[in-house]
Amino acid sequence: MSLQYALVGDMSWQQQTQWQTPDTPFMSFAFWQALIDTGAIGEDAGWLPIFILVYRDTDITHAASLTDENLPTTDITEPVAVMPVFVKGHHRGEYVFDHAWAEAYGRYGIDYYPRLVTSVPYTPITGERLWLAQGESLSTEIINMAMAGVDDLAQQVGASSWHGLFVTPELATLAASTDIEIDSVIETLYSKLTSVALSTAIPILERQGCQFLWQNKDLINNAQPFASFDDFLMTLTAKKRKNIRAERRKVTAQGIYCVRKCGDDISDDDWKAFYHCYVMTYAVRGQQPYLTADFFTALAQTMPEHIMLAQAYDSEGEIIASSLFLYDVAHDTCDTKNTRKRTLYGRYWGALGEYDSLHFELCYYQGIEFAIEQGLTHFDPGTQGEHKLIRGFIPTTTHSLHRIYDPRFVPAITDFCAQDRIRMADYRQQAHAALPFNADNMPDFDSSL
């Protein structure tokens, strides 16, 4: 039975079938509904969402116009997968940068905008980028159909490109191995380029990056989880252990103490204090925050089981800094993904002043302690920051996918991506060599491109 697609402007398709539990809280329907309801995504925010619904066994015409306000999703009897795509005129909140490509377009007098982006907005976390119906598995057929929808959307809005950010290695591998033929949609998109011969396919290009992840694995103890923070410290060299303990003492010496709270134990006053701290992160740079207080209220109400808040108090008992984490929860034994890794995600931080070593304590060490207590397998503290490296966070490959529709730019950008992967592999190797672990606990280096 062949697959088809429809372009849908809302999330009404959620009700059409049972969906698999996503691999991170950031792809949960509750998280996305909070983004929508609080205006974090939408046309006014510069993140216009379109959902590519892949389905079986229906007569719905796949090339639906974006101007149709009520696409017939209720007639779709067998949804298979959905991929979110944003129509964007900027790069904010993405964390994978293609400004140089936009500048190259501009030098030739060609508009790089709008562009299409598949990601979790404002969230540099690797994870699945398609919602799959129960019983379905990600396949080249599903990817091909989703990308046909992307190409259709690109034609309708005149997009220069599509970018899939922080995708899983599985999706990167499947997408890179597909050969999506140019069809009439792409021919129409650049029909005016009569002097340029289109090849038989426009490739999906891969870029790689680097983030730093902590893993709850004692390599000299049969890779068992750590029993305590001190057990983790014993895997580091003596100098690095000393430095971390000194940093933690500096926080205490300032009269600061830290508290962790989860879910429903986080009060309304805690949330107000957190948001005050969060806003300060942007205010010191003269910026407005991406997310509103209502967004965090929605998370507290709809997904409290995924939330941990670390707070720093001064000697007078006043909150002076906050760090908000989300984390994976265990699923029941009927869940086919029950054996997957469970991760803590450091996401939002802010402080009301400058305090020596407090950022390290609240964003890293409190997270490590919590991950050990909860038996989580990994801790992703967020994008960038080589200062994570010397505190035991391991350089890890990230993947992004890119599809360029103007064939005149494809060769140069293809070469850029190939060279960039080599540069990033070299960087990861150098970063790996700087890890603070003693010889018995040094993890293997992943040299794959």
Summary of the structure (lengths in Angstrom):
residues: 449
radius of gyration: 23.1
end to end distance: 35.5
largest distance: 72.8
contacts: 1407
relative contact order: 0.15
helix: 37%
strand: 24%
